[in-house]
Amino acid sequence: MLGKPCASQYEIYPISSYFSKLGAHQTMLADKARLEGFFSALKDAIIPGESIVLDIGTGTGILAMMAAKLGAKRVIAVEGSSIINIARKIAKDNGLDQKIEFIKGYSTDLKLDHRVDVIVSETIGLAGLEENIVDIMLDARERFGHKNTILIPSEISVYCAPTRDTTVDALIDFWKKPISSFSYKRLNLLSKNNLYGRLLIPKKTLLSKSQQVFIYKLGIDSLSKEPAVATFKLTSTGRVTGFVLWFSAILSSSQKLNSYSPNNHWQQVFIPLAAPFRIKKNETIKLRLGIKKSSGYISYSWICQTYNKVNKLIHNSKGSTDSILEYYTKQ
């Protein structure tokens, strides 16, 4: 275990009003690799005095201001949360308010009377996909792009590996015991059907080589309706507690973000197993990882099956974030 976890820091679902809070943006703005990667990609894409840039999910406006500073002819910055009111003031403070048009709302509701040359969006979730970047970029390219429009990022991949990490055990076990004599066991079940993010999970806790479970060409692909299937051959004996997820995003030919790199703000995501189990070296785990939209959120589901050396099924478990989303989205 890496230290006593705080539930509010680690639990992913549901994400509600998160991006209206300054603390969330401070975390993102402190990520130098993120800022330098996007700045370099924008510099490569923008033709000063000519390029029109669409920034989706502008937040505090950092990418929009970068585009304006790099000489974009026009920048349209779209943001659904109230943080856009602060972004407008920050742009004015930096003398860029005349170069950037801020629009409060969602890009899927946006209407423009012209095409754009660059579409940039850092709607990259902790596991890569849960901020809906795939369908956001597809919609934006189809409605606002032209044949030469550059997308930043242009591709995103998700990787996975089984782990023995125990960081979130305390969060899950908390609900097992009565609280002031009242049973909260129902929340113990829900906590096993959640994803936990911003974890620093040492690579030494991984029990096999990683597998790429999803890859999306942004602006071309839509969110997959078929689950990914990954097979892991265990390289060591140990207790399997769950799976680690992380992503890689291509910003340009020379710039890439990877959330297993050191000092990034995304870090890694943990999928817990309902009942951890022991496994031996050379035994096999098969994971079916599904992803879909549910009540406006991206929801994950998983089925884990383990086979011994003679291919006999010895363990089977499943989980889904649908169960926890149902409680938060039910009217």
C-alpha positions in Angstrom: 0.0 0.0 0.0 1.3 3.5 -0.9 -0.3 5.4 2.1 -3.6 6.0 3.6 -6.0 6.8 0.7 -8.6 9.6 0.7 -11.9 8.6 -0.9 -12.6 12.0 -2.4 -9.2 12.0 -4.1 -9.4 8.5 -5.7 -12.9 7.6 -6.6 -13.7 8.4 -10.3 -17.5 7.9 -10.6 -19.5 9.9 -10.9 -17.6 13.0 -12.1 -19.9 15.9 -11.1 -19.0 19.6 -11.2 -15.3 18.6 -10.9 -14.1 21.0 -13.6 -15.7 24.1 -11.9 -13.3 23.8 -9.0 -10.0 25.7 -9.0 -8.2 22.8 -7.4 -8.9 20.6 -10.4 -7.4 23.2 -12.7 -4.4 23.9 -10.5 -3.5 20.2 -10.7 -3.7 20.3 -14.6 -1.8 23.6 -14.9 1.0 22.3 -12.7 1.6 19.4 -15.2 4.5 20.8 -17.2 4.7 17.8 -19.6 1.0 18.4 -20.4 1.5 22.1 -21.1 4.7 21.7 -23.0 3.3 18.9 -25.1 0.2 20.8 -26.1 2.2 24.0 -26.8 4.6 22.2 -29.1 1.8 20.5 -30.9 -0.1 23.8 -31.4 3.1 25.5 -32.6 3.5 22.8 -35.3 -0.2 23.1 -36.3 -0.8 26.8 -36.4 0.0 29.0 -39.4 0.3 32.5 -37.9 -2.3 34.9 -39.3 -4.2 32.1 -41.0 -5.3 29.3 -38.7 -8.7 29.3 -37.0 -8.5 27.2 -33.8 -11.3 25.5 -31.9 -10.5 24.7 -28.2 -13.0 22.2 -26.7 -13.2 22.1 -22.9 -11.0 25.2 -22.5 -11.2 25.3 -18.7 -9.1 28.3 -17.5 -8.3 29.0 -21.2 -4.6 27.9 -21.2 -4.7 26.2 -24.6 -6.8 29.0 -26.2 -4.2 31.5 -24.9 -1.4 29.4 -26.3 -3.1 29.4 -29.7 -3.6 33.1 -29.6 0.0 33.8 -28.6 1.2 31.5 -31.4 -0.5 33.8 -33.9 -3.9 32.1 -34.6 -6.1 34.3 -36.7 -9.1 33.4 -34.5 -9.6 31.2 -31.4 -13.0 29.8 -30.4 -12.9 28.5 -26.8 -15.8 26.3 -25.6 -16.4 25.3 -22.0 -19.5 23.7 -20.3 -18.7 24.7 -16.7 -18.7 28.0 -14.9 -14.9 28.1 -14.9 -15.3 29.9 -18.3 -16.2 33.1 -16.5 -12.7 33.0 -14.9 -11.1 32.1 -18.3 -12.5 35.3 -19.9 -11.0 37.4 -17.1 -7.6 35.6 -17.4 -7.5 36.2 -21.1 -8.3 39.9 -20.6 -5.5 40.1 -17.9 -3.1 38.8 -20.5 -4.3 41.1 -23.3 -5.8 38.2 -25.4 -9.5 38.9 -24.9 -9.8 40.4 -28.4 -8.3 37.3 -30.0 -10.4 34.6 -28.2 -14.2 34.1 -28.4 -15.4 32.3 -25.3 -18.6 30.3 -25.6 -20.3 28.7 -22.6 -21.8 25.3 -23.5 -20.9 22.0 -25.0 -19.2 21.5 -28.4 -21.9 19.1 -29.4 -24.5 22.0 -29.2 -22.2 24.5 -30.9 -23.0 26.0 -34.2 -20.4 27.8 -36.4 -20.8 29.4 -39.8 -17.3 28.4 -40.9 -14.8 25.6 -40.7 -11.7 25.5 -38.5 -8.1 24.5 -39.2 -7.1 23.1 -35.8 -9.3 21.3 -33.2 -7.6 20.9 -29.8 -9.2 19.3 -26.8 -7.8 18.1 -23.5 -10.9 16.2 -22.5 -8.7 13.3 -21.6 -10.0 11.3 -18.6 -7.9 9.7 -15.9 -8.3 6.4 -17.8 -8.2 8.3 -21.1 -11.8 7.9 -22.3 -14.3 8.8 -19.6 -14.5 12.5 -20.5 -15.9 11.3 -23.9 -13.0 12.6 -26.0 -13.7 10.0 -28.8 -17.2 11.1 -29.7 -16.4 14.8 -28.9 -13.6 14.8 -31.5 -15.6 12.8 -34.1 -18.5 15.3 -33.9 -16.2 18.3 -34.0 -14.3 17.1 -37.0 -17.4 16.2 -38.9 -19.2 19.5 -38.3 -16.4 22.0 -38.0 -13.4 20.5 -39.8 -12.2 20.2 -43.4 -10.0 17.7 -45.1 -6.8 19.3 -43.8 -8.0 20.1 -40.2 -5.4 19.0 -37.6 -6.7 17.3 -34.4 -4.8 17.6 -31.2 -4.6 14.8 -29.9 -5.0 12.7 -33.0 -5.0 9.3 -31.4 -5.5 7.8 -27.9 -4.8 4.3 -26.6 -5.6 2.6 -23.4 -3.4 -0.1 -21.8 -4.1 -2.6 -19.0 -2.3 -5.1 -16.8 -3.2 -7.1 -13.7 -1.7 -6.0 -10.4 -1.2 -7.0 -6.8 -1.4 -3.3 -5.6 -3.5 -2.8 -2.4 -3.8 0.9 -2.2 -7.6 1.1 -2.3 -8.2 -1.9 0.1 -8.9 0.5 2.9 -11.5 2.3 0.9 -13.4 -0.9 0.1 -13.0 -2.5 3.5 -14.3 0.7 5.3 -17.9 -0.2 4.4 -17.7 -3.8 5.8 -18.1 -2.8 9.4 -21.2 -1.2 11.0 -21.1 2.6 11.3 -22.7 3.8 14.6 -24.4 0.3 14.6 -25.8 0.7 11.1 -25.0 -1.6 8.2 -23.3 0.0 5.2 -22.5 -3.3 3.4 -24.4 -2.1 0.3 -21.7 0.5 -0.2 -19.0 -2.1 0.1 -20.5 -3.7 -3.0 -20.7 -0.4 -4.8 -17.1 0.4 -3.9 -16.1 -2.8 -5.8 -17.8 -1.5 -8.9 -16.0 1.8 -9.0 -12.8 2.9 -10.7 -10.0 4.6 -8.6 -7.8 7.2 -10.2 -4.7 9.4 -9.5 -2.9 6.4 -8.1 0.9 5.9 -8.3 0.9 2.2 -8.9 4.5 0.9 -9.0 5.3 -1.1 -12.1 6.9 -3.8 -9.9 3.3 -4.7 -8.7 2.2 -5.6 -12.3 1.9 -9.4 -12.7 2.3 -9.6 -16.4 3.2 -7.5 -19.5 0.6 -4.9 -20.4 -1.9 -5.2 -23.3 -3.4 -2.4 -25.4 -7.1 -2.7 -24.9 -8.4 0.3 -26.8 -7.1 2.4 -29.6 -9.0 5.3 -31.3 -8.2 7.5 -34.3 -9.7 10.7 -33.1 -12.1 12.4 -35.5 -12.5 9.1 -37.3 -13.5 6.5 -34.8 -16.6 6.4 -32.6 -16.7 4.8 -29.2 -16.5 1.1 -29.6 -19.6 -1.0 -28.9 -17.7 -4.2 -28.6 -15.7 -5.1 -25.5 -12.0 -5.4 -25.6 -10.5 -8.9 -24.8 -7.0 -9.1 -23.4 -5.1 -12.2 -22.4 -2.4 -11.9 -19.7 0.2 -14.6 -19.1 1.4 -14.3 -15.5 5.1 -13.6 -15.2 5.1 -14.2 -11.4 3.1 -15.7 -8.6 1.0 -13.4 -6.5 -2.4 -12.2 -5.3 -4.4 -10.4 -8.0 -6.3 -7.5 -6.6 -7.4 -5.8 -9.8 -6.2 -4.2 -13.0 -4.3 -1.0 -13.8 -5.4 1.2 -16.7 -3.4 4.0 -18.3 -3.4 5.9 -21.6 -1.1 7.2 -24.3 -2.2 10.1 -26.5 -0.5 11.3 -29.7 -0.4 15.1 -29.8 1.8 15.5 -32.9 4.5 13.6 -34.8 6.9 14.6 -32.0 4.7 14.8 -28.9 3.1 12.1 -26.9 1.5 11.9 -23.5 1.7 8.8 -21.4 0.0 8.6 -18.0 2.5 6.0 -16.7 5.3 8.5 -17.2 6.6 10.2 -14.1 5.3 13.5 -12.9 2.0 13.6 -14.9 -1.2 14.6 -13.2 -3.3 11.8 -14.6 -1.3 8.9 -13.0 -3.0 5.5 -13.1 -6.5 4.0 -12.7 -7.3 0.9 -10.7 -10.2 -1.5 -11.4 -10.8 -3.6 -8.2 -11.8 -7.3 -8.3 -14.8 -8.2 -6.2 -12.8 -11.0 -4.6 -9.0 -10.9 -5.0 -7.3 -14.3 -5.5 -3.9 -15.9 -5.8 -2.5 -17.0 -9.1 0.6 -18.9 -10.2 3.3 -18.0 -12.7 2.3 -19.1 -16.3 -1.4 -19.2 -15.5 -3.6 -17.0 -17.7 -6.1 -14.2 -17.0 -8.6 -13.2 -19.7 -10.2 -9.8 -19.3 -13.2 -8.5 -21.2 -13.4 -4.8 -20.8 -16.5 -3.0 -22.0 -17.1 0.7 -22.4 -20.3 2.6 -23.2 -22.3 5.8 -22.6 -24.7 5.6 -19.7 -26.8 8.5 -18.5 -24.4 10.9 -20.0 -21.3 9.3 -18.5 -18.8 6.8 -19.8 -19.3 3.5 -18.0 -16.9 0.6 -17.8 -17.7 -3.1 -17.3 -15.3 -6.0 -16.8 -15.3 -9.8 -16.7 -12.2 -11.5 -15.3 -11.6 -15.2 -16.0 -8.6 -17.1 -14.9 -7.3 -20.4 -16.3 -4.7 -22.8 -14.9 -1.9 -24.4 -17.0 -4.2 -27.0 -18.4 -6.7 -24.3 -19.5 -9.3 -25.1 -16.7 -11.3 -22.2 -15.5 -10.4 -21.5 -11.8 -11.8 -18.1 -11.2 -14.5 -15.9 -12.6 -15.6 -12.4 -11.5 -17.2 -9.3 -13.0 -18.1 -5.7 -12.2 -19.5 -2.6 -13.7 -19.7 1.1 -12.9 -23.4 1.0 -14.0 -24.5 0.1 -10.5 -22.9 3.2 -8.9 -24.0 5.5 -11.7 -27.6 4.4 -11.3 -27.7 5.8 -7.8 -26.3 9.2 -8.8 -28.2 9.7 -12.0 -31.6 8.3 -10.9 -34.3 11.0 -10.8 
